[in-house]
């Protein structure tokens, strides 16, 4: 089995379409309210959200394995069960899985910081600063 297949299985990447739904709803509402859309910023949001989703799933599996939960649940399913995880099956080490989670988290942080640099911080009591910057949207169209 390839490394990519193991990471796909470990991070439960098959559930990525679920994370896209709230992003699309939020983007639609933002466009409706402001009539502004930046495909560049949208792409960054999708990348950051996907990497955060993969990081959360991966670190969950790492600590499920560490606490013994996966060992017990893995014994309840047949070897050909589609939902098996690579850690209890010995296809990845604990360190490899934890490093994978940390890489996904690092990507999330980098994308989040870059988005903050581009758009400015969001104050919960006023409209986000980037909504006032027409030059930002013209730059990324």
C-alpha positions in Angstrom: 0.0 0.0 0.0 1.4 3.4 -0.9 2.1 6.2 1.6 -0.6 8.3 0.0 -3.1 5.6 0.5 -2.1 5.2 4.1 -2.4 9.0 4.7 -5.8 9.0 2.9 -7.0 6.3 5.1 -5.5 7.7 8.3 -6.9 11.2 7.7 -10.3 9.9 6.5 -10.0 12.1 3.4 -13.1 10.4 2.0 -15.2 12.8 4.1 -13.7 16.0 2.6 -16.9 16.7 0.6 -18.6 17.2 4.0 -16.3 20.1 4.9 -17.0 21.8 1.6 -20.7 22.3 2.4 -20.3 24.9 5.1 -17.6 26.7 3.1 -19.9 27.0 0.1 -22.8 28.2 2.3 -20.6 30.8 4.0 -19.2 31.9 0.6 -22.7 32.2 -0.8 -23.9 34.3 2.1 -20.9 36.5 2.0 -21.4 37.1 -1.7 -25.1 37.8 -1.2 -24.4 40.3 1.5 -21.5 42.1 -0.2 -21.6 41.2 -3.9 -17.8 40.5 -3.7 -16.0 37.3 -4.5 -12.3 36.5 -4.7 -11.5 33.1 -6.2 -8.0 33.5 -4.7 -9.2 34.0 -1.2 -11.8 31.3 -1.7 -9.1 28.9 -2.7 -7.1 29.7 0.4 -10.1 29.2 2.6 -10.8 25.8 1.0 -7.1 24.8 1.4 -7.0 25.9 5.1 -10.3 24.2 5.9 -9.3 21.0 4.2 -5.9 20.8 5.9 -7.5 21.6 9.3 -10.1 18.8 8.8 -7.4 16.3 7.8 -5.3 17.4 10.8 -8.2 16.9 13.2 -9.1 13.5 11.9 -5.5 12.4 11.9 -4.7 13.5 15.4 -8.0 11.9 16.6 -6.8 8.6 15.2 -3.4 9.0 16.7 -4.7 9.5 20.2 -7.5 6.8 19.7 -4.7 4.4 19.0 -2.5 5.7 21.9 -5.4 5.2 24.4 -6.2 1.7 23.1 -9.6 2.6 21.6 -8.6 1.6 18.1 -7.1 -1.7 19.2 -10.4 -2.7 20.8 -12.6 -1.4 17.9 -10.3 -2.9 15.2 -10.7 -6.4 16.7 -14.5 -6.1 16.3 -14.4 -5.8 12.5 -13.3 -8.4 9.9 -9.9 -7.8 8.1 -11.5 -6.7 4.9 -13.8 -4.1 6.5 -13.7 -0.8 4.6 -13.4 1.4 7.7 -10.1 0.0 9.0 -7.4 2.3 10.1 -3.6 2.0 9.4 -2.3 2.4 12.9 -3.9 -0.7 14.6 -3.1 -2.7 11.4 0.6 -1.8 11.8 0.8 0.0 8.4 2.1 3.2 10.0 4.0 3.9 13.1 2.6 6.1 15.9 5.4 8.6 15.1 4.6 8.7 11.4 0.9 9.3 12.1 1.6 12.0 14.6 4.1 13.7 12.2 1.4 13.6 9.5 -1.1 15.3 11.8 1.5 18.0 12.7 2.2 18.7 9.0 -1.5 19.2 8.4 -1.7 21.5 11.4 1.3 23.5 10.2 -0.2 23.9 6.7 -3.4 25.1 8.4 -1.6 27.7 10.5 0.4 29.0 7.5 -2.7 29.4 5.4 -4.5 31.1 8.3 -1.7 33.5 9.0 -1.4 34.3 5.3 -5.1 35.0 5.1 -4.9 37.2 8.1 -2.0 39.2 6.5 -4.0 39.6 3.3 -7.4 40.5 4.8 -6.6 41.8 8.3 -8.0 40.6 11.6 -11.7 40.3 12.1 -13.2 42.3 14.9 -16.4 40.7 16.2 -18.1 44.0 16.7 -17.7 45.4 13.2 -17.5 44.2 9.6 -14.2 42.5 8.8 -11.6 45.0 7.6 -11.1 43.3 4.2 -14.8 44.0 3.3 -13.9 47.7 3.2 -10.8 47.2 1.0 -12.0 47.3 -2.6 -8.4 47.2 -3.8 -7.9 43.8 -2.2 -10.8 42.3 -4.2 -9.7 43.9 -7.5 -6.2 42.5 -6.9 -7.4 38.9 -6.5 -10.1 38.7 -9.2 
